[in-house]
Amino acid sequence: MTSASTFPGGIGVSELAVYDTAAVDGLSGGSPHMHLVSTEAYAVIGGRGALQTIDATGFRETPLSSGSVVWFTPGTIHRAINDGDLRVMVLMSNAGLPEAGDAVMTFPPEHLVDAETYAAAASLDGPGGTAERGQRAERRRDLAVQGFLRLRDAVRDGRLEELRAFYAAAGALVRDVSAEWGALVEEGPFAQARRSLDLAGRVAEGDVSHLTLASVTAAPERAAEAAFGMCGRLHPRL
């Protein structure tokens, strides 16, 4: 199981360069997806673009530029649009959960029927090197965009049953693996919250002995080569 983050709040931190190739609708950007448990935030560090989102209230597009900070809760289907060198620091609650399955892409329904079918569509495994892996990431992105556009049109027309069907399919896909998620939350954000409550109680009683244990932690050097993430080339930092 993925280890919990010791970053404040049990948050995961990654650098993201959003894909700059055009999808099937002509817009450049990442693979639309959602998280079932975690809240995600974008802190834009360069470039410009937009965040397209779908939820029960409809479709929305939020402009992004350097300095923008936006976050979205579980169930928010999101798609990063790159209008020019969009680079983001991604802050993810419950660090480790996305890697443990708390992220489902908006593939068309025929690819969501079971975990095996979904995994075949989501996998980037195959022959070749970086270029070939990049091509598979683009094909995966385009498939997710097809499903995203269908959901966007449905909610625009007031047909929320298609969104509810996607939610139900996503829940069924992750049901088995989600049994491990509770431990990640316990070891990460929940453990840190308990520690903060304990320290607050000690300070209220006049005990500040924990201050002698103060320390500084620096994130490891980022990997030389970025991974192919859902939204773009990704450098996980914590």
ZAMARDREN-191668 format. One record per residue (C-alpha): x, y, z; residue number from 0. Coordinates in Angstrom, 3 decimals, padded with zeros to 6 digits. Last residue first. Layout:
N
ATOM        x        y        z resi
ATOM        X        Y        Z  NUM
...
REM end
This chain:
238
ATOM        x        y        z resi
ATOM  005.539  014.099 -001.815  237
ATOM  007.198  015.566 -004.914  236
ATOM  005.411  013.771 -007.761  235
ATOM  006.692  015.157 -011.089  234
ATOM  003.910  014.784 -013.645  233
ATOM  003.674  015.252 -017.384  232
ATOM  000.014  015.931 -018.075  231
ATOM -003.536  015.565 -016.780  230
ATOM -003.762  011.800 -016.248  229
ATOM -000.072  011.383 -015.521  228
ATOM  002.748  010.460 -017.863  227
ATOM  005.762  010.540 -015.567  226
ATOM  008.331  013.320 -015.635  225
ATOM  011.981  012.505 -016.243  224
ATOM  014.770  013.835 -014.037  223
ATOM  012.900  012.934 -010.850  222
ATOM  012.400  015.742 -008.388  221
ATOM  014.949  016.172 -005.647  220
ATOM  013.502  014.986 -002.356  219
ATOM  011.284  017.398 -000.414  218
ATOM  013.025  019.240  002.400  217
ATOM  012.223  018.608  006.047  216
ATOM  012.921  021.040  008.899  215
ATOM  012.780  020.126  012.583  214
ATOM  011.368  021.125  015.964  213
ATOM  011.821  018.498  018.708  212
ATOM  012.568  021.093  021.404  211
ATOM  009.112  022.525  020.732  210
ATOM  007.536  019.317  022.047  209
ATOM  008.273  020.427  025.616  208
ATOM  005.627  023.152  025.408  207
ATOM  003.511  021.996  028.368  206
ATOM  001.464  024.820  029.876  205
ATOM -001.822  022.916  030.083  204
ATOM -003.241  024.737  027.048  203
ATOM  000.016  023.930  025.253  202
ATOM -000.496  020.236  025.966  201
ATOM -004.075  020.293  024.696  200
ATOM -003.048  021.990  021.480  199
ATOM -000.288  019.399  021.057  198
ATOM -002.766  016.518  021.382  197
ATOM -005.198  018.128  018.955  196
ATOM -002.365  018.631  016.470  195
ATOM -001.299  014.982  016.789  194
ATOM -004.868  013.799  016.258  193
ATOM -005.098  015.944  013.108  192
ATOM -001.813  014.503  011.861  191
ATOM -003.031  010.942  012.395  190
ATOM -006.272  011.726  010.568  189
ATOM -004.457  013.340  007.639  188
ATOM -002.038  010.457  007.021  187
ATOM -002.013  007.091  008.787  186
ATOM -005.793  006.972  009.312  185
ATOM -006.505  008.263  005.793  184
ATOM -004.213  005.635  004.298  183
ATOM -005.780  002.933  006.486  182
ATOM -009.262  003.890  005.317  181
ATOM -008.245  003.532  001.684  180
ATOM -007.475 -000.181  001.841  179
ATOM -011.096 -001.364  001.432  178
ATOM -011.339  000.942 -001.570  177
ATOM -009.695 -001.691 -003.780  176
ATOM -012.846 -003.836 -003.962  175
ATOM -015.333 -001.024 -004.489  174
ATOM -013.240  000.844 -007.046  173
ATOM -015.062 -000.117 -010.252  172
ATOM -018.502 -000.246 -008.592  171
ATOM -018.149  003.313 -007.348  170
ATOM -017.089  004.522 -010.792  169
ATOM -020.095  002.810 -012.400  168
ATOM -022.473  004.430 -009.905  167
ATOM -020.967  007.882 -010.442  166
ATOM -021.183  007.405 -014.219  165
ATOM -024.846  006.392 -013.931  164
ATOM -025.542  009.441 -011.768  163
ATOM -024.011  011.646 -014.459  162
ATOM -026.141  009.967 -017.123  161
ATOM -029.264  010.343 -014.947  160
ATOM -028.548  014.065 -014.737  159
ATOM -030.229  014.695 -018.075  158
ATOM -030.756  018.436 -017.646  157
ATOM -029.706  019.229 -021.219  156
ATOM -026.465  020.861 -020.065  155
ATOM -025.972  017.854 -017.790  154
ATOM -026.183  015.497 -020.776  153
ATOM -023.981  017.611 -023.041  152
ATOM -021.211  017.645 -020.453  151
ATOM -021.576  013.905 -019.813  150
ATOM -021.147  013.122 -023.522  149
ATOM -018.229  015.521 -023.766  148
ATOM -016.562  013.817 -020.806  147
ATOM -017.002  010.354 -022.313  146
ATOM -015.229  011.412 -025.502  145
ATOM -012.623  013.284 -023.440  144
ATOM -011.771  010.063 -021.581  143
ATOM -011.117  008.282 -024.877  142
ATOM -008.967  011.190 -026.058  141
ATOM -006.908  011.077 -022.865  140
ATOM -006.281  007.339 -023.221  139
ATOM -005.171  007.885 -026.830  138
ATOM -002.898  010.711 -025.683  137
ATOM -001.364  008.570 -022.928  136
ATOM -000.777  005.786 -025.485  135
ATOM  001.091  008.263 -027.686  134
ATOM  003.197  009.369 -024.736  133
ATOM  004.093  005.761 -023.981  132
ATOM  005.229  005.384 -027.582  131
ATOM  007.443  008.458 -027.317  130
ATOM  008.901  007.396 -023.963  129
ATOM  009.948  003.920 -025.062  128
ATOM  008.527  001.036 -027.038  127
ATOM  006.225 -001.847 -026.228  126
ATOM  003.146 -001.620 -024.017  125
ATOM  001.804 -000.448 -020.689  124
ATOM -000.153  002.810 -020.590  123
ATOM -003.191  001.180 -018.999  122
ATOM -006.484  003.051 -018.695  121
ATOM -008.488  001.257 -021.400  120
ATOM -007.379 -002.219 -020.293  119
ATOM -007.910 -001.250 -016.655  118
ATOM -011.514 -000.229 -017.377  117
ATOM -012.297 -003.575 -018.997  116
ATOM -010.731 -005.467 -016.099  115
ATOM -012.475 -003.362 -013.440  114
ATOM -015.938 -003.891 -014.898  113
ATOM -018.509 -002.243 -017.175  112
ATOM -016.688  001.091 -017.369  111
ATOM -015.278  000.846 -020.905  110
ATOM -018.723  000.456 -022.511  109
ATOM -019.867  003.538 -020.580  108
ATOM -017.556  005.992 -022.418  107
ATOM -014.368  006.760 -020.460  106
ATOM -014.600  009.491 -017.865  105
ATOM -011.491  008.611 -015.884  104
ATOM -011.706  007.243 -012.356  103
ATOM -009.417  008.381 -009.555  102
ATOM -009.336  006.999 -006.017  101
ATOM -007.549  003.802 -007.138  100
ATOM -004.614  003.397 -004.765   99
ATOM -002.509  005.939 -006.674   98
ATOM -005.316  008.456 -006.175   97
ATOM -005.416  007.517 -002.453   96
ATOM -001.724  008.056 -001.781   95
ATOM -002.016  011.507 -000.295   94
ATOM -005.383  011.983  001.389   93
ATOM -005.782  015.528  000.094   92
ATOM -004.090  016.385 -003.174   91
ATOM -002.181  019.587 -003.863   90
ATOM -001.182  019.987 -007.512   89
ATOM  001.401  022.638 -008.323   88
ATOM  000.473  023.723 -011.822   87
ATOM  002.034  024.563 -015.160   86
ATOM  000.067  025.736 -018.192   85
ATOM  002.455  026.440 -021.088   84
ATOM -000.228  028.084 -023.252   83
ATOM -003.970  027.478 -023.545   82
ATOM -003.815  024.186 -021.631   81
ATOM -007.228  022.865 -020.536   80
ATOM -007.383  020.773 -017.343   79
ATOM -010.447  018.513 -017.128   78
ATOM -012.460  017.876 -014.001   77
ATOM -015.334  015.659 -012.893   76
ATOM -016.238  016.867 -009.418   75
ATOM -017.413  013.847 -007.420   74
ATOM -015.048  014.483 -004.528   73
ATOM -014.328  018.211 -003.968   72
ATOM -012.677  020.810 -006.162   71
ATOM -009.950  023.371 -005.583   70
ATOM -008.820  026.543 -007.299   69
ATOM -005.787  028.760 -006.839   68
ATOM -004.775  031.145 -009.622   67
ATOM -001.347  032.783 -009.263   66
ATOM -000.319  032.338 -012.893   65
ATOM -003.448  031.903 -014.962   64
ATOM -006.514  029.653 -014.899   63
ATOM -010.041  030.460 -016.089   62
ATOM -012.867  028.386 -014.536   61
ATOM -015.218  026.582 -016.944   60
ATOM -018.474  025.148 -015.607   59
ATOM -020.887  022.345 -016.513   58
ATOM -023.923  021.547 -014.375   57
ATOM -025.062  021.715 -010.754   56
ATOM -024.757  017.927 -010.306   55
ATOM -021.083  018.113 -011.236   54
ATOM -018.996  018.763 -014.338   53
ATOM -015.789  020.775 -014.455   52
ATOM -013.576  022.487 -017.021   51
ATOM -010.461  024.066 -015.537   50
ATOM -008.901  026.676 -017.778   49
ATOM -005.673  027.731 -019.401   48
ATOM -002.718  029.990 -018.813   47
ATOM  000.999  029.775 -018.234   46
ATOM  002.802  029.547 -014.939   45
ATOM  002.676  028.610 -011.262   44
ATOM -001.016  027.728 -010.985   43
ATOM -002.015  026.388 -007.577   42
ATOM -004.463  023.593 -008.356   41
ATOM -006.342  021.837 -005.565   40
ATOM -007.766  018.330 -005.159   39
ATOM -010.294  016.949 -002.668   38
ATOM -010.219  013.198 -002.152   37
ATOM -012.925  010.557 -001.732   36
ATOM -014.369  009.565 -005.114   35
ATOM -011.939  011.435 -007.317   34
ATOM -012.857  012.501 -010.847   33
ATOM -011.508  012.255 -014.369   32
ATOM -010.966  014.208 -017.565   31
ATOM -007.654  013.353 -019.268   30
ATOM -005.468  016.398 -019.835   29
ATOM -005.187  019.369 -022.105   28
ATOM -005.282  020.839 -025.585   27
ATOM -008.688  021.568 -027.099   26
ATOM -009.466  020.400 -030.648   25
ATOM -012.460  018.248 -029.700   24
ATOM -010.538  014.967 -030.159   23
ATOM -007.700  016.197 -027.958   22
ATOM -005.014  018.674 -028.955   21
ATOM -001.498  018.308 -027.566   20
ATOM -000.212  020.588 -024.798   19
ATOM -000.518  018.167 -021.870   18
ATOM -000.522  019.999 -018.546   17
ATOM  002.887  020.389 -016.897   16
ATOM  002.241  019.222 -013.351   15
ATOM  004.383  019.474 -010.241   14
ATOM  003.136  017.232 -007.452   13
ATOM  002.290  017.562 -003.755   12
ATOM  000.337  015.033 -001.679   11
ATOM -001.392  016.241  001.470   10
ATOM -001.328  014.482  004.851    9
ATOM -002.464  017.755  006.413    8
ATOM  001.030  019.188  006.446    7
ATOM  003.446  016.968  004.450    6
ATOM  004.041  013.638  006.220    5
ATOM  002.446  011.771  003.316    4
ATOM  000.982  008.296  003.824    3
ATOM  002.661  005.237  002.315    2
ATOM  001.177  003.541 -000.755    1
ATOM  000.000  000.000  000.000    0
REM end
